[in-house]
């Protein structure tokens, strides 16, 4: 299973896999909603009424995938690894779930296709796993003129500060979140969803995170991605886009020297 590095120096820690590839029939389809409803039932011991909206065949396929990962058993009941899934769910660690799904060959292949741009290798069974990667905030489109990018890199506190220090002076006169994301995400190799998480974690380390006058920053439309957010009582799907995510996170960044945080 995934193992995180020392969290004290990371805003988004690196992950290394502890589990080898699992065998899953390529014909198995996965649906992110169904996967997380099945996991929600096992983690919280509740019924997910939304499951009735999906076919029995799709639910069986998703159970097969989660059973291969030992999150569930073959009957859809909690599996031997469910405590690990529960702990990381309660910690809100979507990256951990991404790492666990990397044990699925087709999911890992999709990540490699996006990384290398080898779309000639993309086959029909990859489609549902590409959707899963996007819902987990690992793959996104951040620029209207470019394709999908892989954004699953670890981010240290210092690397985020360095990138923002480099970018903010050129954006100071017009700090648009879209422009900041379009520059910062490729530099850090993260998606907007994970950039938002890194900024949240940065703010948590800094008691005097400054605030800027409301309205200084121009808001502009970005490119929307729908991502899963894990909560203490379930999960939700939220829209994150490169033109307007959690606005308060960037308040003050255009007028301060971030090196003071180090």
N, C-alpha and C positions, 0 to 999 in steps of 0.2 A: 504494500500500500504506500501512498505518497508519504514523504517525510519532509517536513519543513526545516529550513536552516534556522539560525539564531534570529529570532524575531526582533531582538533589541536593535539591530542595525538595519533592518529592512522595513520599508513601508509595504511592499508587496514581496514576500519572501520567495526565494527560489524553491523549486520542488524537484525531488528526485523520486523515481518510482521504485517501489519495493516489491511489486507484483509483476509477474511475467504476463505475456499476452494470454488472453482467454480465447477459447474457440467459440465462435458464434457464426451461425449460418448467414451468408450474405443476403439471403432472402428475408431475413428478419428486418422489419421496419421498426423504427423508433419514432416516438412523438414526445417532444419535451414536456408537454402538458401531462401526458399519461405517465411518463417516467416519474415526474415529481409528485403527481397525485398518489401513485403507488408507494413511493418513498414516504410521503406525508402520512399515509395510513400506517406504515410500519414504524415510523419514528414517533408519532404522537398517539398511536392506538385509537385512531378515529376513522370514520367512514368519509370518503371523498365522493360526495354525490355527483360531481361532474364526470366521474368515470362512466356513468350510464350513457353519456353522449357519444361514446366511442365504441367501435366494433369489438366483439369478443376476440377476433383474430389479432387486432392491433394490441389489445391488452395482453394476449398470450405472448406475442412477440416481445413486448416490453418486459414482461415477467422473465422470459428466457434470458434477456440481456442482463437484468438485475440479478438473476440467479447465478449467471456466470461470474458476476462480480462479488457474489456471496452477500449482497445486500438483502436479498430475499432468498427463500427456498423455491423449489420448483412449483409449489402450490401457491406462491405469492405471499407466504407468511414471512415474518422477520427472519433474516438469515444470520449466519454466525458473525458477520461483520457489521451488523446493524448498529452496534454501539459506536463504532468509529464514524459511521454515517451520521448518527444522531449528534455526537459531539461536535462534528464539523458543521453540521446544519445549524446548531445553536450558536456556534461562533460566527455564523454568516460567511463561512469560507467557501465561496463559489469556486475559487481556484483549486481547492482540494477536490471538488467534484470533477472539475476538468481533468485533474491528474488521474483520478480513478478511472474515468472514461478512456484515458489514453491506453489502457490495457486492452481496449477493443480495437482490433486491427483496422477496421474500416474508419473508425474515428481518427486513429493515428495517421492513416493515409491521407485523410482530408486535411489535417493540420500540415502535413508535409507538402501537399499540393498547393495550399495557400502560401506556404513559406517560400517555395521554389517558383511558383507561378506556372507549374507544369499542368495546365488545365487539360491537355490532351489525355492525361491519365484519369481524368474525372469520369466516373461511370454512374449509372443510374442509382445504384445502392448507396452512393456517397451523399446523395442529396439530403437525406434526413439527418445525417451526421454533420453536414455543413450547417444546417439550421440549428442543431444542438450546440455547435461551437459558437454560433452567433448569440444564441440565447444565454450562453454561459459567459458572454462578454470577452471571448478570446479572439474573435474575428469580427471585423467591422469595416465599413466603408467610411472614410473620414473626409474625403475630398470628392467634390462633384466630378472632377476630371480624371479620377483614378479608380482602380478596381478595389477588391477586398484586400485588406492587409491583416497579417497575423500580429496580434498584440498581447502575447502571453509572457513577455519577458519579466524577470524580477526587477524591482525598483528599490534602490536604497534611498535613504533620506538625503544623502549627499548628492546622488545623481539627479534627483528631482530638483534640488536647490540649484545645482549647477546649470541644468537646462533652463530653468526659469530665469536665472540671472543672465543667461546668454540671450534669451528671446525677448524678455520684457522691455529692454531699452528700445528695441526696434518697433515694438507695439505700443509704446507708452502713450502716444497721442490718440490712439484709437484702439483700446484694449477690447477687441472682439473675442468672445469665447470661441467662435468658429475659427478665427485666424490663429488663436493660441493652440487649439486642438490640432489644427492642420499642421502646425510646426512642431508642437511638443510630442504628439503621439508617435510620429515616425522616429524622432530623436530618442525617445525612451523605449520604443517598440511596444507600446501599449495602445489599447483601444480607449475611446472616450470613457466608457464605463469603468475601466481600470484606472485611468487617469483621475477620475472623480474619486475613486476609492483611495488612491495614493494621497490625494490632497486632503481627504478626510483624515487619514492617518497622520499626515503631517500636522494638520491643525491640532490633533489630539496631543501631539508632543510639545505644543507651544501654547502656553497659557495666555500669552499676550498677542495672540494672532490679531493683526490690525484690521480695522474696518474702514471702508471707503465711503464717501458720500454716495447715497443711493442715486442711481441714474447716470453716473459718470460713464459707465460702460455701455456701448451700443449693443443692443441685442439684435441678432440676425438669425434667420432660419439656417439650420444645419441639416445633417443627414441622420434620420431617425433609425435607431436600433432598439429592438425590444429585448430586454434582458431579465433574467430571473433574479429576484432578491429574496434571500432566505431570512425568515423572521423567527422569533421565539415561539410563535404560535402557528406557523405555517409558511406560506410563501406567496409572493405576488409577482406578476410580470409588469415591469415598468418601462416606459419609453425613456431612453437616454439619447440625446443627439448632440452633435458637435457644435451647435449654435446656442444651446441653452440647457446646461445641466445645473446642478445645485449652485445657484448664483453666489450664495454667501461664501463659498469656498474661495473664490477669487477676489473678494473684496479686499482692497488694500495692496494687492500684489503689484499693482502698477506704480506704486509710490514708495516702496520700501526697498532696502537692500537685504535680500534674503540670506546673505552670508552671515547676518546677525543671528540666524537660527542655529548655526553649526555649534 
